[in-house]
């Protein structure tokens, strides 16, 4: 009986040792294959994409209380001409609009280069027919309504370098702006500056004022003042930064 048990023990031990050897051989083979794959992967330089400005410097949503903007004022890139950063834009029209397009183009140019506007951040805006950085679009509500991330009710800025102005809002303003006594021209200044502000890097809206004062340009004034004292068509001092 003892001899049978001994024989069985020897057989079991032999099988176990063989299994370990097999596993080690398999693992060795796997490691060798991994080494070869690693050599292939590292034989060429690896290109790591540069993060977008949004990924590196997202703007926080905050309530303006008369203080200083704490969002990053990271070095921007753009076309430098005589020490001024030039933004090239093209004006387009989408759909069946009522506003006069030539008048729209002229007023957009006036707003963008007004001394009260984004030029105070060291920018200059030049209209071009091609090679633009951003498109400024007069759009009918229906075309806006089918644009991703936009609404037929308001204006919109998209990641596709599109600053889109709602034709109805351009001509009529909103219930809130009219009730607050904002003129049609000031609303036009405001909506162009607000949407261009999004494109310049102010991705989030300012949610309101907790100490009164004029509304920041990046507050969504089309829907109300949210604790601010008055409508305002121009960027405030603390908003004069850009990621472009």
C-alpha positions, 0 to 999 in steps of 0.5 A, spaced: 500 500 500 505 504 501 509 503 495 502 505 491 502 511 495 509 513 494 508 511 486 502 516 486 506 521 490 511 521 485 507 521 479 503 527 482 510 531 483 512 530 476 505 532 473 506 539 478 513 540 476 511 539 468 506 544 469 510 549 472 515 548 467 510 549 462 507 556 465 514 558 465 515 557 458 509 560 456 510 566 460 517 567 457 514 567 450 509 572 452 514 576 455 518 575 449 513 577 444 511 584 449 518 586 448 518 585 441 512 589 440 515 594 445 521 595 440 516 596 435 512 601 438 518 605 441 522 605 434 519 611 432 518 618 435 511 618 439 507 624 437 503 627 443 497 632 441 498 639 444 491 640 449 487 645 446 486 651 450 479 649 453 483 643 456 488 647 459 485 653 461 477 652 462 474 658 465 470 657 471 463 659 472 463 665 477 459 670 480 462 677 478 462 681 485 467 687 482 473 683 483 478 681 479 478 675 474 481 669 477 481 665 470 488 664 467 490 669 462 495 664 458 499 666 453 495 667 446 497 665 439 495 669 433 497 673 428 501 679 430 502 685 426 506 691 429 505 689 436 497 688 435 494 681 435 489 681 428 483 676 428 481 675 421 474 674 420 469 673 414 462 675 414 456 670 412 449 669 411 445 663 413 438 662 410 432 666 409 434 673 413 430 679 414 436 684 416 440 687 410 446 683 410 450 689 408 448 693 414 450 687 418 457 687 415 458 694 417 455 694 424 459 688 425 466 691 423 464 697 427 462 693 433 469 689 433 473 695 432 470 700 437 475 703 442 470 700 448 470 693 445 475 687 445 480 692 442 482 694 449 485 687 450 490 688 444 486 685 438 484 688 432 479 685 427 480 685 420 474 682 415 477 678 409 474 673 404 478 667 405 483 665 410 479 667 416 480 665 423 472 665 425 466 666 421 461 671 423 454 669 421 447 672 420 442 666 421 435 665 420 432 662 427 431 655 423 438 654 421 440 656 428 435 651 430 439 645 427 446 647 429 449 643 434 449 646 441 445 652 438 437 654 439 433 658 434 431 663 440 438 666 441 445 667 438 450 662 439 458 660 438 460 653 436 467 649 436 467 650 429 469 657 429 462 660 428 459 666 431 452 666 429 447 672 430 440 670 430 437 675 425 430 676 429 434 678 435 439 682 431 433 686 429 428 686 435 433 684 441 429 680 447 423 681 451 428 682 457 433 687 453 427 691 451 424 691 458 430 694 461 431 700 456 436 697 452 436 700 445 436 696 438 443 698 437 446 697 444 443 690 443 447 689 437 453 691 440 452 687 446 450 680 442 456 681 437 461 682 443 458 677 447 458 671 442 465 673 440 467 673 447 465 666 447 470 665 441 476 668 444 476 663 450 470 666 455 467 659 454 462 659 460 457 665 462 458 669 468 452 667 472 450 674 475 452 680 480 452 680 487 454 687 488 450 691 483 454 694 477 453 694 470 452 687 467 459 683 465 459 682 457 459 675 458 453 675 462 447 672 458 443 679 458 439 676 453 435 673 458 436 678 464 440 682 469 441 677 474 442 682 480 446 687 476 444 694 475 444 695 468 445 692 461 452 693 458 454 692 451 462 692 452 467 688 456 468 690 463 476 691 465 476 684 468 474 681 462 479 683 457 483 677 456 483 672 451 486 665 449 486 667 442 
